């Protein structure tokens, strides 16, 4: 039976991935902070195993993974959070909270697992299309996802010599409990079912980067190639920011 490890499986994209991989017959190691939610996710499914820990705690991550006898061939590091900066006023504590989960949470998992990577391992890290362009209020979130993208791309080069496959997932807006808190328009919002399908198909195809929805992500990629003054003007028009 094929095996997959998924962090951030308590809700949102991670939970949907766990359900869908389990339905395909995979053995799923569903990781998250809430043991209660993970047990609820597993339900009567014998092929979903809950594993609760906090990705920001390296010791807890290491101890949790030490109890995993066989490392799954597919590792999806999906755990993430989002908080916004208001009116351009930097809040260091807020930025640290976001980076602890989005960046160091990923790094903690990789450090705890990397000694066991082999030529069968496929490491998938979930970033965001928010890393493509400067977006209002996203100083902390966007910067954290830009860091994740850089780390992932560099690992893809460095781990290739060991035969380890590394892929970056860059979703647009996905309807989850996290985005339900947003108080602004989210263009081309997609469902977790759509996100799970795109991610699973991209992984199966061995893609280096999986980005969706395609029209939205390509638009942002093209804008990112333009001069900054053009980017700023386009973003202001898109978001209604006139000053």
N, C-alpha and C positions, 0 to 999 in steps of 0.2 A: 504494500500500500504506500502511495506517495505521501510525503509529509510536508506541511507548511507551518511556519511560525509567524504569527501576526501580532504586532504590538498595537495598542490602541483599539483593541477588539471589543471594548465595553459598549461602544456605540458607533454610530455613523458609518463611514466607509469600512473601517476595520471589522465591525460586526457583520456587515453585509458580505464582505469577502469571506469571513469565517463560515457563514451560512452557505454561501455558494460553493466554496471549495469542499465543504462537508457533503453537500448534495451531489458533488461529482465523485465522491468516494475517497477523498483525501483524508488523512489523519491530520486534524487541525490542533495546533497548540495555541490557544487563544489567550493572549496576554493583555492585562490591563490593571488599573488600580483597584477596581471594585470587584471583589470576589462575588458579591451578590449578583451583580449584573452579568458576570461571566458564567455563573452557574445557571442563571435564567437563560442566557444565550444557548448554552449547551443543551438544556432541557433533557429530553430523552435520547439525544444523539450520542451514541457511544463513541463516535469518532471526533468529538470536540472535547479537548481536555483543557479546563481552565487553569491559568497560572497567574496569580495576582502579585504584583509588585509595583513600585514607583520607579519609572525610568530615570528620574533625576537623582536617585540614590545608587551610586555605583556598587556599593557593598550589597545592597538588596538585589540588584540586577545580577551580580556575579553569583550570589548564593542561589537565586532562583534558577539560573541556567546550569549551575553545577548539578542540579537535581534532574536535568534532562539527559537521559542515558544516551540517546541517539540524536545527533543534531539533524533537524529537518533539512532537506536539500534546498528548499525554498524559504527564504527569510524576508519578510515584508515589514520594514520598520515604518510604521504608519502613525504612531502616537504623536499628537501635536496639540497646540493650543493657540489662541489668538486674543490679544488685547490691543486696544487702539490708543494712540497718543492724541490728545485733544489740543487743538489750536497751536500745534507745533511746540508745545511746552514739554520738553524731555523729562521723563519720569524714569530715573535709573532703576528703581525697584521694579517697576513694570517691565522694563526692557530685560532685566535679569530674569524675571519669572518666565518670560516668553523664550529667552535663549536657553534657560535651564531645561525646558521640555523639548523645544524644537531642534536645538543643536546638541546640547550636551546629553540629552536623552538618547539621541541617535548614537553619539560617540560612546556613551556608556555601554549600550547594547553591543556595539561592534567590538569594543575592547574585551568584553566578557565572552564573546563568541569567536573571535578571530583565530585563536590557536587551533580551532577545530574546523576551519574552512578547508575545503579540498576542491578538487577539480569538478566535483558534482554540485558545488554550492552556487546558488544564484541569490545574490543580495539585491533587494529592491528597496529603495528609499523614497519616501513620499515627500516631495517638495511642494511647490505651488507656482502657478503662472504669475503670482504677485511678485516673484523675484525678477520678472522681465523688465518692469518699468517702475518709476517712482509713483506711488499712489498716495493720495491724501490719508493721513492718520496711520499709515502703515509703516512708520519708521521702524518699529520693533519687529512686527510680524514679517514685513517684506525683507528686512535685513537678515532675519533669522533664516528665512527660506532661501535667500541668496547664498548664505553660508552653506546651507544644506546642499544646494545645487553644486557649488564649487567642490565641497568635500566628496560628493558622489562621483563627479566627473573625474576627479583626481584619483580616487580609489579604483575607478574602472581601469585606469592606466596601470597603477601600481600593483593591483591584485591579478591583472591579466597573466603575469608571469607564473602565477600559481594555478592558473586555469579557472579562477573564480570569475563568474559573470556578474556584472554590476549594472543595474538599471535605475534610471531616475524617472519618477512619476511626477508630472506637473499638471495637477487638475486646475480647472477654473472654479467657478462657484458651484458647490455641491450642497444640496439641501440636507443639513445635518443639525443636531442640537446646537452645534457651535455657530453655524451660520444663521440659525433661527434667531440669534441674539442681535444680528446686524440690523441697523436702523436706516439702511440706505438701499437703493435699487441694486440688484445683483443681475447684470445682464447675462442671458443665456444660462440661467440656473438649471442644473441637471439633478436627477435623482441619484440616490446611493446605488440603486440597481444599475443605472446607466454607468456610473463610475466603476462599479465592480466589474461589469462586463468589459469595459475598455481596458481596465488594468489586467484582468485575467487573460484577455486575448493578446494584449501586448506582451505579457510575460511569456505566454506560450509561443509567440512568434520570435522571442529572443530580442526584442527591441531594446536599444540602448536608452531611448527616451520615449516615454508614453505621455502624450499631452492631449488634453481634451477639455471642452468640446473643440473640434478641430478649427472651425471658423473663428472662434474666439481666440484660441491660443495662437493661431497663425497671424491674426490681426495684431496682437500684442508683440509677436516676434518681429513683424515688419516695422511697427512703430519704434521698437528698440534699436533699429538700425539707423534711424533718422537722427539729425542733430538734436541736442538737448532742448534747444529753444522750441523746436517743432514738437518734441515729446511733451514738454510742459503745456504748450497751447492745446494739444490734442487731449491731454488728460484733464485739463480744466474744462474743456467743452464736454467731455464724456461724463464728468462727475458734477458739473454745475458749479465748479469753483471758478469764480471770476476775478479773484484777487489773490 
